[in-house]
Amino acid sequence: MNRICKFLVPGLILTAGLVAPAMADLKVGVVNYGRLMQDSPQAKAAEDAIRAEFATRQSDMQRQQASLKAKEDKLQKDAATMSESQRSQSEKDLRDGNRDLARKAQEMQDDFNARRNEEMTRLQRSLFEEVTAYGKAQGYDLVLAEGVIYATNSLDITPAILTALQSRKGGGAAKPAAK
């Protein structure tokens, strides 16, 4: 045991002496990835594009819903004066319309979720590339995103990356902004 300590302790001291100077020059940045996903102009553009893509279907469904509501109101108003077959047919038409509307709503929600997932995957890839390019351009040795419990504001490079993303939105391949 004593022999192990004779060799182990000097080895640890030597290793600590070599690692400490290297750590002093380490440049570390922290990115709030959630904020990038929420505040970047690319995220907002993707969200707007998806909403615009589904706006027509949404308005069609709202019109169909209003039409069904009008038919339901008419049925309640005129039910007493209708024959049994007319009332039965109106109720069937109303049920079929509600089923159709529910099916269309579910299909639209599924399509919307699929498109949103596609766009978010594309956005994540783009943001990852932007953070990587920014880190390289600014000479960072390490850029952390998820799993950071605490970081001082001096390490947070999120605002600088957001600035770089905003400059890319306006033009082609702009250089990342300096910190």
Secondary structure, DSSP 4 states (H G I P E B T S, - for coil): -HHHHHHHHHHHHHHHHHHHHHHHT--EEE--HHHHHHHSHHHHHHHHHHHHHHHHHHHHHHHHHHHHHHHHHHHHHHGGGS-HHHHHHHHHHHHHHHHHHHHHHHHHHHHHHHHHHHHHHHHHHHHHHHHHHHHHHTT-SEEE-TT-S---GGGB-HHHHHHHHHHHHHSSSPPPPP-
